[in-house]
Amino acid sequence: MLLPYVLFLAVLPLVNRVTPTVLGLPFLFFWMLVATLATPLAVALARRGDRGRGRR
């Protein structure tokens, strides 16, 4: 569950720039889009791991 924190806050000073552009978006916007899409994936994987241990 640290993945969303790291993607949004810890790495933010490193990716806070306009160039290069990725898919026509400034790099920071692209990074936030990727981080936003990765967050539900991380939560789903954590939930799946808890189910595997017998927790519900």
Secondary structure, DSSP 8 states (H G I E B T S, - for coil): -HHHHIIIIISHHHH--S-SEETTEEHHHHHHHHHHHHHHHHHHHHHHHHHHTT--
